[in-house]
Amino acid sequence: MDAVDLVRLNLLSPMVLAFFLGAAARLLQSDLAFPEALYTALSIYLLFAIGFKGGVELSKTTAAAVLWPVLATLALGLGRPLLSYVFARRFLRVNRIEAAALAAHYGSVSAVTFLAALGFVQAAGDRVEGFLPTLVAVLEVPGIVVALLLAKRKGGSPGAALREVLTGKSAVLLVGGLLVGFLSGEQGMKQVAAFFVEPFQGALTLFLMDLGMVAAARLRSFRDVGLRLVPYGIVLALVHGVAGVYLGHLVGLSVGGKTVFGAMAASASYIAAPAAVRIALPEANPSVYLAASLAVTFPFNLTLGIPLYHALARALGG
């Protein structure tokens, strides 16, 4: 399968097409809208299913196999917010608070991008390591903590923000799902596979349609913050993605594993990070960080980024 086939495979997947359908619906001012309860239910289902399946795979993985990937993930969690912060200050010329808010989003991870990359490599016929969902949980928090420390707020409460992240639904569902899957193992998976395996891709497709509508709504933010957010979001995705693929190569991941790891590194959070930033940095402008992460980096990774990381992973071998 050549590069053109891989891009076509990604662009014509039901998930990506649903994302653009949602965006088109919003731009055409359609009355299509997801009930809040459905969005919440889909989020809970997807996050728990990710953690659960990862826990089942982890129950079959030795500690020695996952040690180096975890250390590589922590390195990304510390390095990505620092680069994002410096880039924001020098290229976007935003103040310290806005730069820290952006660093929190680009230091954390997008679970949906992870899922899209996972679906892509599986469709391409590559295997992936079962412990990758563990790395999503590991990558979600450190970047946010580093970004809040960069903000050096006087009189603020970074501890409250950290507590919000650790007790938020993303962390509880991912880590809790991992524990449930790890403890119940293969036998437990057999009992619930009909609910958590086959319907998973359909639920993800609906979720991405809703995200397409949200992303299209954020396009208006560019009038306020300028078009420099576009190269900011794309360049960071590429730099982080390449670093992720290379680190994945150094720790011995397969071609599929390196691709997904690169997509994780290239992604920007729009679930956990906004919750933390809203508490710790209330003066930061949501139009800036949400427009960058949701309207620039997310669609870039979904359409072109993931095939690029896959091509790099294949070039490095596995």
QUIHU-V23192 format. One record per residue. N is the residue number from 0. BURIAL is + if it has 9 or more other ideal C-beta (glycine too) atoms within 8 Angstrom, else -. Layout:
n	burial
N	BURIAL
N	BURIAL
This chain:
n	burial
0	-
1	-
2	-
3	-
4	-
5	+
6	+
7	-
8	+
9	+
10	+
11	-
12	+
13	-
14	+
15	+
16	+
17	+
18	+
19	+
20	+
21	+
22	+
23	+
24	+
25	+
26	-
27	-
28	-
29	-
30	-
31	-
32	-
33	+
34	-
35	-
36	-
37	+
38	+
39	-
40	-
41	+
42	+
43	+
44	+
45	+
46	+
47	+
48	+
49	+
50	+
51	+
52	+
53	+
54	+
55	+
56	+
57	+
58	+
59	-
60	+
61	-
62	-
63	-
64	-
65	+
66	-
67	-
68	+
69	+
70	+
71	+
72	+
73	+
74	+
75	+
76	+
77	+
78	+
79	+
80	+
81	+
82	+
83	+
84	+
85	-
86	+
87	+
88	+
89	-
90	+
91	+
92	-
93	+
94	-
95	+
96	+
97	+
98	+
99	+
100	+
101	+
102	+
103	+
104	+
105	+
106	+
107	+
108	+
109	+
110	+
111	+
112	+
113	+
114	+
115	+
116	+
117	+
118	+
119	+
120	+
121	+
122	-
123	+
124	-
125	+
126	-
127	+
128	+
129	+
130	+
131	+
132	+
133	+
134	+
135	+
136	+
137	+
138	+
139	+
140	+
141	+
142	+
143	+
144	+
145	+
146	+
147	+
148	-
149	+
150	+
151	-
152	+
153	-
154	-
155	-
156	-
157	+
158	-
159	+
160	+
161	+
162	-
163	+
164	+
165	-
166	-
167	+
168	-
169	+
170	+
171	+
172	+
173	+
174	+
175	+
176	+
177	+
178	+
179	+
180	+
181	+
182	+
183	+
184	+
185	-
186	-
187	+
188	+
189	-
190	-
191	+
192	+
193	-
194	-
195	+
196	+
197	-
198	-
199	+
200	+
201	-
202	+
203	+
204	+
205	+
206	+
207	+
208	+
209	+
210	+
211	+
212	+
213	+
214	+
215	+
216	-
217	+
218	+
219	-
220	+
221	+
222	-
223	-
224	+
225	-
226	-
227	+
228	+
229	+
230	-
231	+
232	+
233	+
234	+
235	+
236	+
237	+
238	+
239	+
240	+
241	+
242	+
243	+
244	+
245	+
246	+
247	+
248	+
249	-
250	+
251	-
252	+
253	+
254	+
255	+
256	+
257	+
258	+
259	+
260	+
261	+
262	+
263	+
264	+
265	+
266	+
267	+
268	+
269	+
270	+
271	+
272	+
273	+
274	+
275	+
276	+
277	+
278	+
279	+
280	+
281	-
282	-
283	+
284	+
285	-
286	+
287	+
288	+
289	+
290	+
291	+
292	+
293	+
294	+
295	+
296	+
297	+
298	+
299	+
300	+
301	+
302	+
303	-
304	+
305	+
306	+
307	+
308	+
309	+
310	+
311	+
312	+
313	+
314	-
315	+
316	-
317	+
